Amino acid sequence: MRMDAGLDTGPIIQSEEVAIGDADNAQTLHDRLADVGARLILEVLDRYAQGPVKAMPQSDSEACYAAKIAKYEARIDWACEANYIWRQIRAFNPSPGAATRLRETEIKIWQARLASASAGKKGEILQADANGLLVACGTGALWLEQLQKPGGKRLPAGEFLRGFPVVPGEFFVS
């Protein structure tokens, strides 16, 4: 875009839509957007070398301000739908990390997948094994696949459970 007096308000010279896949998180999307941005800059510079480049004004009605992410936004509310929590986990990876509590211990959840079905109370751990921790949400359930306790490393669920045993019937809390 061309710079003007506003914040990200100048006319757009080139853009490209980028799909967000189910395996994406904030880091993978950031990296892909950086690659697309680098390629688009080179394309625009080549066009500039050949003469004036047309820019399209942005629509003010589509503009919004995104405030800095606050840590409290990354707290998992197990009363929410599983799909919402799954997107939250992906959005806050790598920073600040989606967080919850189990037995007074802060746990970061780095990777999860949607479960096909569940029957439990919100935040209830329904299953805990090498496949992950199956946790009931307000609607639906999630398999937690990568977790981290304070001072520890991000670990696949099976390894995490060897150092932090969890039994079905325990509850994560917001």
C-alpha positions in Angstrom: 0.0 0.0 0.0 1.0 3.6 -0.3 1.7 5.4 2.9 -0.4 8.2 4.0 -1.1 10.2 7.2 -3.3 7.4 8.8 -2.4 4.0 10.3 -2.7 1.4 7.5 -5.1 3.6 5.6 -3.2 4.3 2.3 -4.4 3.0 -1.1 -3.7 -0.6 -1.9 -1.3 -1.4 -4.7 -1.4 -5.2 -4.5 -3.1 -7.8 -2.4 -3.7 -11.5 -2.2 -6.0 -13.6 -0.2 -4.5 -16.4 1.9 -6.5 -19.3 3.1 -6.2 -20.3 6.7 -6.0 -24.1 7.0 -7.1 -26.4 9.9 -3.5 -27.1 10.7 -2.5 -23.4 10.8 -1.7 -21.4 13.9 -0.6 -17.8 14.3 3.0 -18.7 13.6 2.4 -20.8 10.5 0.1 -18.1 9.1 2.6 -15.4 10.0 5.4 -17.2 8.1 3.2 -17.8 5.0 2.0 -14.2 5.0 5.7 -13.1 5.2 6.5 -15.2 2.1 3.5 -13.8 0.2 4.3 -10.3 1.2 7.9 -10.6 0.0 6.8 -12.0 -3.3 4.2 -9.2 -3.8 6.8 -6.5 -3.0 9.1 -7.9 -5.7 6.2 -8.0 -8.2 5.2 -4.4 -7.4 8.8 -3.2 -7.6 9.1 -4.7 -11.1 5.9 -2.9 -12.1 7.3 0.4 -10.7 10.4 0.0 -12.8 8.1 0.0 -15.9 6.2 3.1 -14.9 3.4 4.4 -12.6 1.5 1.8 -10.6 -2.3 2.2 -10.0 -3.5 2.0 -6.4 -7.1 1.4 -5.2 -8.4 3.3 -2.2 -9.3 1.2 0.9 -12.8 1.1 2.1 -13.0 2.9 5.5 -16.1 0.8 6.3 -14.0 -2.4 6.3 -11.2 -0.9 8.5 -11.0 -1.8 12.2 -8.5 -1.3 14.9 -6.9 -4.4 16.5 -5.7 -3.7 20.0 -2.6 -5.5 21.4 -3.5 -9.0 22.6 -3.9 -9.1 26.4 -3.0 -12.3 28.3 -6.5 -12.7 29.7 -7.8 -13.2 26.2 -5.8 -16.5 26.0 -7.6 -18.0 29.0 -9.7 -21.0 27.9 -13.3 -20.9 28.9 -14.4 -24.5 28.8 -18.1 -23.4 28.6 -17.4 -22.3 25.0 -17.9 -24.5 22.0 -15.1 -26.8 21.1 -14.6 -25.2 17.7 -14.2 -21.8 19.4 -11.6 -23.1 21.8 -9.8 -25.0 19.0 -9.5 -21.7 17.1 -8.3 -19.9 20.2 -5.5 -22.4 20.8 -4.3 -21.9 17.2 -4.6 -18.1 17.4 -2.5 -17.8 20.5 0.3 -20.1 19.4 3.1 -19.1 19.7 2.2 -16.1 21.9 0.9 -15.8 24.6 -0.3 -19.4 24.5 -3.8 -20.6 25.4 -4.0 -21.3 29.1 -6.0 -23.2 31.6 -5.6 -24.6 35.1 -5.6 -28.1 36.5 -5.0 -28.8 40.2 -3.8 -25.2 40.8 -1.2 -25.6 38.0 -1.2 -23.3 35.0 -1.2 -25.4 31.8 -0.6 -24.1 28.3 -2.3 -25.9 25.4 -0.4 -25.6 22.2 -2.1 -28.0 19.9 -5.5 -29.7 19.8 -8.0 -31.2 17.4 -11.7 -31.4 17.4 -13.3 -34.6 18.7 -16.2 -36.4 17.0 -18.4 -36.6 20.1 -18.4 -36.2 23.8 -20.6 -36.6 26.9 -19.2 -34.7 29.9 -19.3 -31.5 31.9 -17.4 -28.5 30.6 -13.7 -28.8 31.3 -14.0 -32.5 32.3 -11.2 -34.8 31.2 -12.9 -37.7 29.7 -9.8 -39.7 28.6 -6.1 -39.3 29.1 -3.6 -41.5 27.2 -0.9 -41.3 24.6 -3.5 -40.1 22.0 -4.1 -36.9 24.1 -6.5 -35.6 26.7 -10.2 -35.7 25.6 -11.9 -32.7 27.2 -15.5 -31.8 27.2 -16.4 -28.3 26.2 -19.7 -26.3 26.5 -20.6 -28.0 23.2 -18.4 -30.8 21.8 -15.0 -31.8 22.9 -11.3 -31.5 22.1 -8.3 -33.8 22.0 -5.4 -31.8 23.6 -2.3 -33.0 21.8 0.5 -30.7 23.0 0.7 -29.3 26.5 3.2 -27.5 28.7 3.5 -27.0 32.5 5.3 -24.0 34.1 9.0 -24.2 33.5 8.7 -27.2 31.2 8.9 -27.8 27.5 6.0 -28.2 25.1 5.3 -31.9 25.0 3.1 -34.3 23.1 0.3 -35.5 25.3 1.8 -38.9 26.0 5.1 -37.5 27.3 3.3 -34.7 29.2 1.2 -37.4 31.0 4.3 -39.3 32.1 5.5 -36.3 34.1 2.1 -35.0 35.0 -0.4 -37.9 35.4 -4.0 -37.0 34.8 -7.0 -39.2 35.3 -10.5 -39.0 33.7 -13.0 -37.2 35.8 -10.6 -34.3 36.7 -11.5 -30.8 35.5 -9.7 -28.0 33.8 -10.8 -24.6 35.0 -10.7 -21.2 33.4 
